[in-house]
Amino acid sequence: MSVFIVSDDHIDLLTTVAVTNQPNDLSGNPVDPQKVGEMLLELNVRSWNERYGESETTDGYQYQPVDLTDFNAKDILNAVNCYLYQIDCADGYKNTAAYILAKCLEAETEHQLAAGPQHKRLDGTTVSLLPVNVSWEFHRPNPGQTIKERNLY
């Protein structure tokens, strides 16, 4: 199996969804999105390092919120499944908070998709479902390019 380190944009997308859905921890304190993003990225980098015998670090990650307007549940599920695929080379990954968070995001988006063969986008429009793509990775679009154009592959 191959592993790659997902982009900071991809981590930002997962983090934005997580803190949007659950802005407070179990104690009622606000969740720090920077720490959530670092946690997600750290496990992905650890998976890469353990798979390839490397020593990459997560230095320099800086959370930037993602505008979720153009994303639907299928997009989020693809992003989550891509992340889950990239972390499974890390020893003990199923016992990490990052894995548990990703599985919660997966369950939530699968629940949203279970409504039927069509679902509403976050902007209210309806789209049909497509199969999940575990290689789907989010990158912010280049200037003048829409997110939809960037992620058509």
C-alpha positions in Angstrom: 0.0 0.0 0.0 1.2 3.5 -0.7 0.8 6.5 1.5 1.0 10.2 0.9 0.9 13.2 3.1 -2.3 15.1 2.4 -2.1 18.9 1.8 -2.5 21.5 4.5 -5.6 22.5 2.6 -7.0 19.0 3.0 -6.3 19.1 6.8 -7.9 22.6 6.9 -11.1 21.2 5.3 -11.4 18.3 7.7 -10.6 20.6 10.6 -13.2 23.2 9.5 -15.9 20.6 9.2 -14.9 19.1 12.6 -15.0 22.5 14.5 -18.1 23.6 12.6 -20.0 20.4 13.7 -18.5 20.4 17.2 -17.3 23.8 18.2 -16.9 22.9 21.9 -15.2 20.0 23.7 -17.0 17.7 26.2 -16.2 20.3 28.9 -17.9 23.0 26.9 -14.6 24.8 26.1 -14.1 26.0 22.5 -12.1 23.6 20.4 -8.8 25.0 19.1 -8.8 24.4 15.3 -5.0 24.8 15.2 -4.5 21.9 17.6 -7.1 19.8 15.7 -5.3 20.3 12.4 -1.9 19.6 14.0 -3.3 16.4 15.5 -4.7 15.2 12.1 -1.5 16.1 10.2 0.7 14.5 12.8 -0.9 11.1 12.4 -0.8 11.3 8.6 2.9 12.2 8.8 3.6 9.4 11.3 1.9 7.0 8.9 4.2 8.2 6.1 7.3 8.0 8.2 6.5 4.5 9.5 5.6 3.2 6.0 8.7 4.6 4.3 11.3 4.9 7.1 11.4 8.7 6.8 11.5 11.4 9.4 9.2 14.1 8.1 7.8 16.6 10.6 4.7 18.7 10.8 6.6 21.9 11.3 5.0 25.0 9.8 1.3 23.9 9.7 -1.0 26.9 10.2 -4.7 26.4 10.2 -6.8 28.4 7.7 -10.5 28.0 7.8 -12.2 26.7 4.6 -15.4 28.2 3.2 -17.7 25.1 3.2 -20.3 26.7 0.9 -19.2 24.8 -2.2 -18.9 21.4 -0.4 -21.5 18.7 -0.1 -21.6 15.6 2.1 -20.0 13.5 -0.7 -17.1 15.8 -0.9 -16.6 15.6 2.8 -16.9 11.8 2.8 -14.3 11.6 0.0 -11.9 13.9 2.0 -12.4 11.8 5.2 -11.9 8.5 3.4 -8.8 9.8 1.6 -7.4 10.8 5.0 -8.3 7.5 6.7 -6.6 5.6 3.9 -3.4 7.6 4.4 -3.1 7.1 8.1 -3.4 3.3 8.4 0.3 2.6 8.2 0.8 4.3 11.6 1.2 1.7 14.4 -1.8 1.9 16.8 -3.6 4.5 14.6 -7.0 3.2 15.6 -6.3 4.2 19.2 -5.6 7.9 18.4 -7.9 10.9 18.8 -7.3 11.8 15.1 -8.6 8.4 13.9 -11.6 8.6 16.2 -12.4 12.2 15.0 -12.1 11.1 11.3 -14.4 8.1 12.0 -16.9 10.4 13.6 -16.8 12.7 10.6 -17.2 9.7 8.3 -20.3 8.5 10.3 -21.9 11.9 10.3 -21.4 12.4 6.5 -22.6 8.8 5.8 -25.7 9.6 7.9 -26.3 12.7 5.7 -25.9 10.7 2.6 -28.3 7.9 3.8 -31.3 10.1 3.0 -31.4 8.8 -0.6 -29.8 8.9 -4.0 -29.8 12.7 -3.9 -28.9 15.1 -1.2 -28.7 18.8 -0.6 -25.4 20.7 -0.8 -24.6 23.0 2.0 -25.8 25.9 -0.3 -29.2 24.2 -0.6 -29.0 22.8 -4.2 -29.6 19.1 -4.8 -27.0 16.9 -6.4 -26.9 13.1 -7.1 -24.5 10.9 -5.3 -21.3 9.5 -6.9 -19.1 6.6 -5.6 -16.6 7.5 -2.8 -13.1 8.2 -4.1 -10.3 7.6 -1.6 -7.8 9.4 -3.7 -9.8 12.7 -3.6 -7.7 15.4 -2.1 -8.7 19.0 -1.5 -6.4 21.9 -2.6 -7.6 25.5 -2.6 -8.2 26.6 -6.2 -5.7 28.7 -8.1 -6.8 32.3 -8.6 -9.7 32.4 -11.0 -10.4 28.7 -10.7 -13.4 27.4 -8.7 -13.2 24.6 -6.2 -15.5 22.5 -8.4 -13.1 23.0 -11.4 -10.0 22.1 -9.2 -11.5 18.9 -7.9 -12.8 17.3 -11.1 -10.7 14.2 -11.3 
